[in-house]
């Protein structure tokens, strides 16, 4: 296969935005599409090599997997090994337990499946996962478990049947992704069936170019480059992915592969020596960047500290050069002293070692004995607990609970309903627990679901919101409704990306719509004859609760969170513009969680939160008592 310099330049265009996106630089809001560019390039290069081997009758499964092992495993295992001591020293038990599970999953080529089961890619806690980025390697290697066999099986039929078969399979995969982001967004993001079309697009490029040479086209190749750049700078976390939107970077990459040549402007730009050099080390750079960022955040470095994050971005390239020169290149070099048998044996031994280590870390619940904790710290950790019914009773985009099937505490057909986003989960449980067995409480909550009652959109969140509010309004036996949202995040965005600076990632129109949807929700429920209590958002924390505890010096009676002035600035817009309907009672948790100077994460060994913004059961009980006191 002829070397194409511009492909390495294209790799640089893919990896740099991924690094800068994970570093928290807002200009690269769509930097995650670099992974999609990588998928297309991979499909193109691997299929080209397979076609070359099949045409020369030199293809063998053993040779193919040896090549994959040499390409991926030495650098991957080295980075995993380097992560271990930092994970041992710095991670809380729950984090180390997740890290241990990742060691197992990566070794079994299934980390994408693990992360799908754990959380969404854009959730705040994923910023602390040093091995999250290996999900894409899982997708690739799962694809290459069956793709060479498919190609070998169809080879005797000729290029055309192979081309049509991959085209049909890719279209089915794309349509599944388009369906999936609406109904199972996390699985759609992480899993092979909805990602295969991107690798398939690269494979189709290789098949199309196998026996023909397309005339270079400066316009089409430049459109391809601009499409990639557009998605890097104008896409963001709210764009459904993968979906039809993904056609922009994927199609752009295909246009460059098909129509780029030394005579086109795009190829000349991508063949720049600096870009090509970065492209050569792009795989190692991809491996290094996430551990650097994750461990720095575990140590308390915020994404808003841009000089520090820029330095780590540069460090990822320096480490990438080291691992490329001394690990990647020697193992990949033709005539390497390491035989095929030795490669397979070493890979098996290393995988077994990581699996064994991971199993031990998982079985011991993250080895809490690694960290010497005071009795007060242990008490804080023990009380940083979420509701035991969070998973069962809480809706999300992949698991929508109809209002008729909502969880009911104490007894059925309860007279109290708790409604809102994820901040309603612990509050519902705490209210039910405080009221006691004689009063039934119904639990209605949907994860990451801003107020959308007035929205014209047809998302799982907005549909559930309208249906649930209408349902509660019609239920005569529901007398009291408690409403709560993480409204500051809905109006401004998540604070974790910017703290201590205030976020501002929500458009003015969205702010207006969400604020008025909240007011409409309260008004409609009140007009339906319910006593409505609105619980304002609790103050957020600078870091996750377990980090706050593990980084304590000594045994302080109080763990401070954000300053009261920071929280006042965070909520100023809401306090100015929110107009509570008549007869609606408003409860402000900061009255119990803050003094004049600070807000508190915990006191006297009792944690008020279980992460960086959700109240723990301990904190929720404080608020629940005030809610119950307001009932008439």
N, C-alpha and C positions, 0 to 999 in steps of 0.2 A: 504494500500500500504506500502510495506516494505521500511524503510528509507535507502537510499544509501549515505553514507558519501562522497563518491568520487564525487557525483553530486554537492555537495556544494563546493568541491575543484575545480571542473570544472567551477563553477560560478565565482570563484576568478580569474581563468585563463582568463575568459571572460571580467570581469569588469576592472581589472587592466590595460590591454592594451588600453581599451577605454579611461580611465582616462588619461593615459600618452600620448596617441595620441592627445587628445584634449588639453593637456598641451603644446604640441609642441615639444615633444622629438622625434627627427628624427629616433632614433633606432626603434621606434614603428610605423613605417610608415604605417603598415597595421593594426594598433590597432583597427580600426573601425570594423573589422570582429568579434570582441567580441559580437556585437549585433546579428550577425548571429548565433553564438554559443548559445546565450540566446534564440533565436527563437526556435532552435531545442530542447533545454532543456525544454522550456515552453510547446511545443507541446507534448513532451514525458510525462511530469508530469501531465498536465491537462487531457490528454487522459487516462492515467493510472487511475486517480481518477474517471473519468467518467465511464470507464469500470467497475471499482469496484462497483460504485453505481448502475449501470445498472444490473450487475450480482446479486446484493443483493436486487434488486427491491426497492431501496431507492432514486433513482434519482428524482429530481424535478428541474424545471427551476428556481424557486424562491431560492432554496438552492444553486444552482450553482452561480447565480448572487450575492447572499449574500456573498458567499465565495470570489468572485472576488472583490466585493466592499470592504470587510474587508482587502483584500490583497493589493489593489492598492490605494484606495482613501485617507485614513487618512494621509499617508506619503506624497502622491502627493499634496494634498491640503495644508498641512503644509508648504511644500517647496514653493509652489506658494505664500502663504501668506507671507512667509519670504522674498521673492523676491520683493514684492510690494514696501516697503519703499525705498529700494535702487533704484528701477526703478523710483520712484517718484522724488528722490533727484538728481540722476545722469544722467538720460537719456535725450537726446535731444527729442524735440517733435516728430520727425519722428520715432525715436526708441521707444518712449513710445506709439505711435500709433500702431506700430507693436506688441509691448508687450501686449497692450490691445486686439488686434485681437487674439493673442495667448491664452489669458485667456478665451475668448469665445470658440475658437476651441477646446482647451483641455477639457473644460466642456462638449462639444458636441461630444467628442471622434473623433475629425476630425483634429487634429493638423497636421497630415501628409499631409492632403489635402491642408491645408493652406500653409504650407512650400513648397509644390510642386508648388503652384501658385506663390509664392514669389521669390524663387531663388533655385539654386542648393546647395546641401549639402556642397560641398567643396569650395563655393565662399567665398572670404575674409570677406564679411560683416556678414556672419553667425557666425563668431567668437564672435560677439557682441550680439548675441541672447541668452539670458539666459534660454530660454525654448525650444530651438531647439531640444534637445534630446528627447522630449516627442513624437516625430514622431513615434518612435518605439512602444510606448504604444498605440498610435492610431491604428497602424497596428494590434497589438495583440488583442485589444478589439474588433475591427471590425471583426477579424477572429472568436472570441468567441461569437459574436452575432449570427452567423449561424451554427458554427460547432457542438455544442451540439444538435441542432435541427436535423442536418443531421445524426448524430450518432443515435439519438433516432428514427428517421424515418427508418433507415436501420437495426436497432438492431435485429428485428425479423427474418431477413434474415440470420443472423449468421456472424461470424468473417470474413470468406473468402470474401463474397461480399463487406463487408465494406472495407477490405484491398485493394481489387482491385479497388473499386471506388475512394478511397483516392489516390491510386497510379496513376490512370489515371488523376485525377484532378491536382496532384502535377507535373506530367510530362508536362501537358498543361501549368501550371503556369511557370515552368522552361523554356520551349520553348518560352513562351511569353516574359520572362525576357531577353532571349538571343536575340530575335528580338528587344525588346524594347530599350536596351542600345544603339543600333545603330540609332534608329529613334526617341525615346523620353526618353532620359537618365534621366531627372529629375523625370518624372512621374514613370519611371521604378524603380528608387531608393526608392521613398517614398510610393508608393501605394500598396495596398493589393494584387491585382491580380498577381503581379510579385514577391511578397514576401511570398505568401501562401504556396508555395512548401517547404519552410524552416520549417515552423510550421508543415506542412504535413509530412515531414521527421521524425520529433519527434513523431508524432502520429502513423506513421507506425512502429516505434521502439516499441511503447507501445503495439500495436496490435500484433506484432510478438512475444513479450515476454509474452503476456497475459496468454497463456495456455502452455507454454513451457519454459524450462530453457536451454539456450545455454551453451555449455562447454566453460569455460573461455579460452581466447586465448591471451597470453602475447604479441605475435607478432602483431596481428591485433589491439589490444588496444593501443600498443605503436606507431604503424603506425598512428593511429588516433590522438594521442597527438602530434606527430611530424608534422602531416599535419596542425594542428591548429597553432603550433608554427611557421612553415614555412610561413604561410599566414600572421601572425602577423609581422614578421621581414622582409619579402621580398616583400610583396604586397605594393602598394602605391596608391596615389590618381589617378594615370593614369590607373589603372586596372579597366576595366568595371565592375560595380557592381549594382545589382546582375546579374550574367551571369553564364556561365559554369565554370568560375573561382571560383565561390562561392561554387562549389561542394567540393573544397578542405577543407575549414573549416567545412562545413556542413557535408560532408561525414566523416571527422575525428571525429566530435562529435558523430555521429551515431555509429561509430565503438567502441568508448569508452562506450557508453550506452549499446550496444549489447554484447560486449565481455569483459568488465571490471568486475572484482570481487575481493574479498579480496586477492585472490591468485596471482593476476597479478602485475607486477611492476608498471604499470600505475596507478592502483587503490591505491597501497601503496603510490605512490608519491602524488596523489591528495588527499589522506586522511590525509596528514600532517595537524596538528592541526592549524597552522597559516593560511593555505589556507582555511580550513574548516571554521574558524572563519570569514575570509574575505568574504567567500561565503555566510554566514548567513546574513551579512549586505550588500550584493552586490546590492540589489534593492535600498536601501537608498543611498548607495555610488553613484550609477548611477544617482539618482535624484539630489544629491548635487553638483556633480563635475562641470557641465556645468554652472550653475549660478555663482559659484565662479570664474571660468575662465572668463566668459563674463563680469561680473562687474569689474573685475580687469583690463581687456583690455579697458573698457569704461573709466576707471580712468587713462589710459595711460601706464599700465604695458605691456611690450612686451613679447612675447613667448620666446624671446632670453634671458630673465632674468631667467635662469633656476633655480637658488636657490629659487626665489620667487615662480615659478610655481611648483617646487617640494614641497615647503611648503604648497601651496594650495592643492596639491594632497593628502598630508598627512591630511590636515584639512578636506578634503571631507570624509576621512575614520573616523575621530573622530566625525564629525557631523553625519555620518551614524550610528555609534554605538549609539549615543544619540537618534536619531529618531527611530532606531530599538528597543531599550530597552524601551523607554517611549511612543512610538506611534504605531509602527508596531506590536510588540509582544502583547501588551495588547488587541488590537482590534482583533487579529487573534486567541488568546488563546481560547480554548474550554471552554465553561461555562462563557464566557464574560458577564459582567453585561449589556452590550449594546445589546438590542434585535434586531432581524431582522427588525422589523418595525422601530425601532429607527435608524438603520443604513441607511435604504432606505430614511427615512425622512431627516436625517442630510445630506445625500449626495445630495438630491434634493435642500435643502436650500443653501448649500455651492455652488453648481453649479449655482443656480440662482443668488447668490451674485456675483460670479465671472463674470457671463455673463452680469449682470447689470453694474458692474464696467467697464468691457471691452467695452460695448456699449457706455458708457459715454466717455471713453478715446478715442475711435475711432471717435465718433461724434464731439468731440471738437478738432480733429486733433492733438492729443497728449498733450492737455492742455499746450500750450506754456506759459500761465500765471503763471505756476509753477516757472518759471525762470525769474529773473529780468535782462533784457537785456538793454544795452545802445543803443542809436540810431545807433551807428556805428556797433555794433554786429548785430542788426536787418538788417542793410543794407548788411552786409556780407552774412547773411543767405538768404536774398531775392535774391541775385545774384549768389548763388551757385546752379545754375539751369542746368539741362541736356536739350538736344534737345526735343522739344515736339513731334518729330517724331521717337524717339528712339525705342519705342515699335513697331510701325507700319512698320518701314523701315529697321530694323536691323535683320539680320538672326542669328539664333542659331541652335544648333543640333536638336531641336524639331520644328523649324520653318524656313525652308530653302526657301529663296526667289530666284527663278531663275533669272538670269541676265536680261532676257527679260522683267521681271515684276518689275525691280528695281524702287524705288521711283524717281520721277523727280521733281525738284523744278523750279519755275518760268515759265518754258514752256517745252513742250515735245521735244524729240530729241535734247537735249542740247549738246553743244560743249565741256563741261567740265565734267569729271568724277572724282569722289573721291572714292578711293578703299583702303581697308585694314581691320583691325580688329575693335574692338569696339572703338578704338581711332579715327576712321574715322567718327563717327556719328555726333558729334558736329561740327567737321571741315567742313563736307559737308554742314550742315545747315548754318554755319557762312559764308562760301564762297558764297553760293547762296544769302544770305541776303546782303552781301557786294557788290556783283556784280550788284544786282538789277534785276528787272523784265525782262529786255531785253536779259539776258543771261541764258540759261537753264543749270542746273547742275544735273547730275545723281549720285545717291547714292548707292554704292556697299560696304556693310560691313557684317562681320560675327564675332560673339562673340567668344572670347578666341580661335582665329584661327591664329596660328603662320604661317609664310611663309612656304608653302608646295608645291610650284609649281613643284619642282623636285622630290617630294615624290612618291614612288610606292604604298603607302597605299591607301585604298579605304574608308576613313572616310568621313562623311558629309563635314567637313572642306576642306580636300584636293580635293574632287570632285568639290565642289563649287568654290574653288580657280582656278582650271584648266579651268573649264567651263567659269568662269567670265573673266579671262584674255584673253582667246581665243575669247570670245564675244566682249570685248572692242577692241581688236586688229582688228577685222573684221569691226567695225563700222566706216565708212569713215567720218561721221559727228561728231565723237568725236575727237577733235583736241588736247585737253590738258588733261593730267591725273595726278592727285595728289595721291600719295601713302603714306600711313602712317601705322605704326605698333607699338605696345608696344614691341619693339624688345628686350629691356633689360630683360624683363620677359621671353620672348621666349628663350633667350640664357642662362639665369641664374636661373630663377624661381622668384616667387613673393617675394618682399622685406618684406611684412608684417609679415611673419613667422620668420624673423631673425633680423630685424632692431634693433639697428644700425649696426649689423654685416651684411656683404654682403651674399646673398644667393648663393648656388652652387648646385642646384638640377637637373641640365640638363647635360646629358652625353656629352662627347666630340664629339661623332659622331652626336648627335642631334644638337649641336651647329654648327658644320660644315655644316650639311644639311640645317638648317634653314637660316644661313647666305648666303649660296650660292643660296638658293631658292629666297631670297630677291634680290640678285644681278641679278639672271636670270629673275625675274619678271620685274625689271626696264629695263633690256636690251631688252627683248622681246617687251615691250610696245614702247620703243624708236625705235627699228628696224621696228616697224609697222608704223612709221611716226608720232608718237604722241610727243608732247612736254611733257616731264615727269618731275614732281617736286616731290622730295622725302622729306617728312617732318619727321625729326628724332623724337624720343620719347621725350616728355616733362618730366622734372624732377618729381619724385614721392614725396609724402608727408609722413611724419612719421606717421600721423594719418588721419582719415577721416576729411573732411573739417568742418563738423558740430561740431566735437569734438574740432578741433582747435579753433573754434569761441566760443564755450561754456566755454572753459577753459582759455579764455583770461583774463588777469589782466588789468583792466582799459579799455581804448579805444585807442589802438595803431594804428598808421597810417599804419603800415606794419605788416603783419603776416608772420613770417618766416617759411619756410619749412625745407628741408634738407640743410646741408652745401654744398657749392660749391665743396669742396674737396671730400665729400662723393659721390657726383654725378660724379665727374671726375673719381673716382675709379670705380664706377658702370659702366661707359661707356668706360673704358680704352680698354678693349678687342675689342669692336666694332670699336673704332677709329683706332686701330692698324690693324685690319684684313679686315674691310669693304672696298671694292674697287668699288666705284661708276662708272657705265658705262659712257662712253663719252657722252656729251650733256645732262646728267641728272643734274638738279639743286638741291642742297641740302639746306634745310632750317633747322636751329637748333634753336628751341624755347628757349633754355636756354639763348640765346643772349638777349632776352627781359624779361625773367622770373627770371634771376639771376644777381647778381653783383659779385664782386670778392670773397666775403665771403659767401654769402647765396643765396639760391633760395627762391622764395616768393610764398606763398599760396594766398595772396591777398594784395591789397593796396587801401587806401583811401575808404574803405567800399565796394570795389568790389572784389568778390571772383574769383580767376582764375581757381578753381577746384570745382567739385561737390561731389567728394569722395576722395580717396587717390591717384588716378593716372589719372583720366579722367579730361580733361579740361572742365570747365563750358562754357556756351555760351559766357560769358564775356572773358575768357581766349582764347577760340577758335577764337573769332573775332580779337584778337591781332595777332594771327598766320595767320589767313585768309588774313589780309591786306598785310602781308609780302609775302604770296604765290601769291596774285594777282599782287603785284609789280614786281614779278619775271616773270610774263607771257610776252611772246614776241609776 
